[in-house]
Amino acid sequence: MPSSEPDRKPCHECSSRLQCLIGRQSDAGRAPWAALVEERRFRKGDVLQRQGDTAQSVAVLKVGTALLQRTGVDGTPRPVAMAGCGQALGTGAVAGTPEDLTWVAVLEGRMCHVPATALLRAGGAGPEFLLSLLREEALARTRLADWSGLLRLRGVPAQLASALLQLAQLQRSTLVRLPTHTVLASLLATTRETVARSLAQLAQHGAVVRHDRWHCAIVRGPLVALLEGAPAHAGEMPRTVASRTAAPADRSPADRSPAAPSAAASRRVPAVRELDLVAAAVRRPVRAAAAPVPQAARA
């Protein structure tokens, strides 16, 4: 669970203010409950919110990444999306309704809390806050739709390309901090080995630049082209990959000319074999005529 030792930070000094449900409030609207905001750290693997629980506070993810899970009728939690900077959790606390998703931290980070009962008692849930909350819920549904849509893409490389673009948006950087291959595999319903191969393919095509095991810089153009089903430009991938993926119809006559002799050579092979067979048939009667005549025949 998140650390119980709060670290208070004024909202006007926060770099995530414009992406934050709490920080977007006006100074006048936030004044009754501004002193209630607490910033808390969490570690990788901490459960930030549990499906079915009624949250005690409204919170906003300030730094870090979380995996969102939904437990179905069979009781098995399954990954449905990832969350990052500025996304709110515990929003059901305002209405006293249970939460729909479980949030598990996949990277360490920090989030800001406002106790729900104190927020309501201070009159914080006014028209401005409620309007911002409705907008946040609409954005949350859009993000869930984007994450669910990546599973409709053909092939794991395209699905991984979509996931990387969304992670870059969550982390607000083209240098993406990657979760583990296990997390990505669970999100894409595949295996760790397939994720590793797909990352290598994206790097080969120039769509990502691996810095180390945990970080990669994304190149938006090739990733978007992959999502659209179009090959990346030849300048954005190794030449050997471009030559292997090029269709025969796209080759110029100069590129097709070396293939003509090999085709002609393959057509000459049966002709040579037929000539050999004919020559062998001609030689056999000659040898038979030259054979010695039996003694009885000479008499």
N, C-alpha and C positions, 0 to 999 in steps of 0.2 A: 504494500500500500504506500501511497505518498508519505513523505516525511511529515511528522507531526509538528516540526519546528517551523513556524511561519517566517517568511522573509518579506516584510511589507515593502512594496514599491509603488510610488505614486504613478497614476495612470498617465499623467502628462509627460513623464520621462520615459515611457515605454515605447520601444521601436515598433511594436506590433499593435499599436493603438488603433490604426485604421482598419485592421482585420479582426478586431476584437469586439464581441458583443458588449462587453463592459466598457471598453475604452471609447467606443463610438458615441456614448451618451454625452450630452452637453454637460458643461461644468455645473450648471444649475440643476439639471436633472440628476446628476450623480452626487451632488452635495449631501443629501440626507444619509447616504450609505457608503460614501467614499472611504471612510475609515474602516469599513468592514472587509474591504478587499484584502485577501491574503495570498501571497505567492508561495507555492510549495513545490519542492523538488520530488521527482519520482525516478525510479530505476527501471531498467529493462526487465520485463516480466511482471511488473506491478499491474494489478487489476484496477483500472481507474474508474470503471463503472460496470455494474453487473446487471444483466437483463433480468427484469422482474422486480428489482429493488426500487424503492422510492428514494431518490437522491435527497440528501440533506442540504445540498448547496448547488448553486449554478456555477459552472466552472468553464474556463476557456483554456485551451491548449496554447501555451505561449511559445515553447520550444520543445521539439521532439516529435516523434511519430508513434501512432497507435494503430493496432489492427482491430477492426470492427468485426464482431462475430454475432451471428444470429442462431439461436438454438431452435431447431424444428420440433415437430411432433414426436420424433424418435428420440429426443433428448440429446442429440449430438450437436455441439456448437460448430458452425462452419463459417469460415471467413467470407465476408461480403464486400469489404472495402478497407481503405486506409484513411487515416485522418492526420492532419498536420496543423501547422501554425494558424491560429485564429479560429479554429473550429470549437463550437460549444458542446458541452455535454452536461447532463443533469438538468436539461431544460424542463423536464416534466415536473421538477420540484416546485415550480411556480403554481402549477395546477394540482399538485399532489397526486400525479398519475405515475405508475411504474414505468421504468425505462424499457425501450424496445431492443436495445443492443448492449452487448458487452464490449468494453474497451480494454484492450491489453497493450501495455507499452512495449514496443519493439525496439525503441531507442530511448536512452535516458533523456530527461528534459525537465521542464517546469510548467506549471499551470496556475492560474489565478482562480480563487474561490470567493464566492459571496454566499454566506449562509442564507438559505431560503426564508426561514422564519424571520430572521432579522431584517432581510430585504423587504419582506411584505409589511412587517411592523413599522419600518421606517418610511413606508409609502413609496418605496422604490419602484414598485410595479405599476407605474403610471402609464399614461398613453404613449409617451416616448419610448419607454422600455418595452412595452408590449408590442409596439409596432416593429421595433428592432428584433424582438424575439420571433415574430412572424416571418420577417425577412430571413432570419437565420435558419428557421425550419424549412423555408422554401429552398434555400441554398443547399441544405443538407440533403433534401430529396434529389436535387439536381446532381449532387456529387455521387449519391448512391446509384443513380441511373447511369452515370458515366462509368462507374466501376463495373456495374453489371453488364454494360454494353460491350466491354472488352472481351468477354467470353464468347461473343458472337463473331469475333474476328477469326479468320481462317489461319491456323498455324500459331504455334507458341511464339515465334519471333515477333509476329504482329501484335499478339496479346501483350508481350513483354514491352514492346515499343510504346503501346498505349499506357501501360502501367508506369513506365519511366517518365513519360510526359506529365502524367498526373502527379507523380512524386515531385517532379521539379516545380510544379505549381504549388503543391502543399508546402514545400520547403523554401519557396521563393528564391530559387537559385538553379542555375544550369549545372552546377556541381552537386550531384545528387549523392546523399548518404544512403547507401543501399542497406535494406534489411537483409537478413540471412537468406540463403537459397531455399531453406526450408519454409520460411514465411512466404516467399514469392511462389514457391511450388504449391503451397496450400491455397494461396489466393487464386492461382491460375489452374488449379485442379490437375497438376502434372507432377513430375518428379524433379528432384534436385539436379539430377544429371541432365535432364532436358533443359532446365533453366540455365545451367552452366554452358551447355552447347549453344543455346540461343544467344546468350550474352557474347560468346565468342564470335558468332555469326554477325551480330550487330557491330562488334568492334571491327571485324574484317571488312564490312561494308562502309565503315567510316561513320556509322550512326552514333557510336559512343566511343569515348576515349577513356580507357581504364587508367586510373591513377594508382590505385592499389586495390586490395581485396574489398574494401568497403566504400570506395568513392569512384565515381565515374562522371565525366563531363558529357552531357548529351548534346547532339547536333540535331537541331529541330528539323531541318529540311529533309534529310534521309529518313528520319522517323515518321514524319508526316507522309512522305511518299510511300513508305511501306504500308501505312494504314490505308492509303488510297488505292493500294494494289499496283502502284507504278514502281518500276525499278529505279533505284537511285542513279544519278548521273555517273557516267564513267569516271569522271574526275573525283568522285567522292567514294570510290571503292578501289581496291587493288586491281591492276590491269588483268591479272590472271582470273580473278573472279568475274570481271566484266566479260572476258572472252568466253568463259564457260557458260554464263547465263544468257549470252546473246542468242537470239533465235536465228536459224539459217536464213529466213526471209529478210532479216535486217542487214545481212552482210553485203558488202559491195562486190561487184564482179571481180575486183582484184583479190578480195578475200576468198571468193569461191573458186578461183582458177587453180590453186594448188590441189583442190580436191578432185579435179577432172582427170589427171593422169592416174591417180590411184583407182578411180572407177574404171578407166579404160584397161588398166592392168588387171583388175579383177575380171573383166570380160574376156581378156586374152587367155586366161588360165584354162578354161574348158576347151578352147580351140587347140592349144598345144597338146592337151591330153588326147584329143580326138586324132590328131596327126600321128601320135605315137601308136595308138591302137591300130590305125590303118597300116602303118609301116610294119608292125608286128604281124598282121594278117597276111601281108604280101610275102614276108620272109618265110613264113611257115611252109607254104607249098614248095618253095625253092629247095629248102632243106629236105623235104620228103622226096623230091625227084632225084636228088643226089645220093640218096641212101642206096647201099649195095643191094643188087638183085639176088633173091634166094637161089640156091643150087638147082632146085627142081625146075624153076622157071627157065634157067639157061639151057638145060637139057631139052 
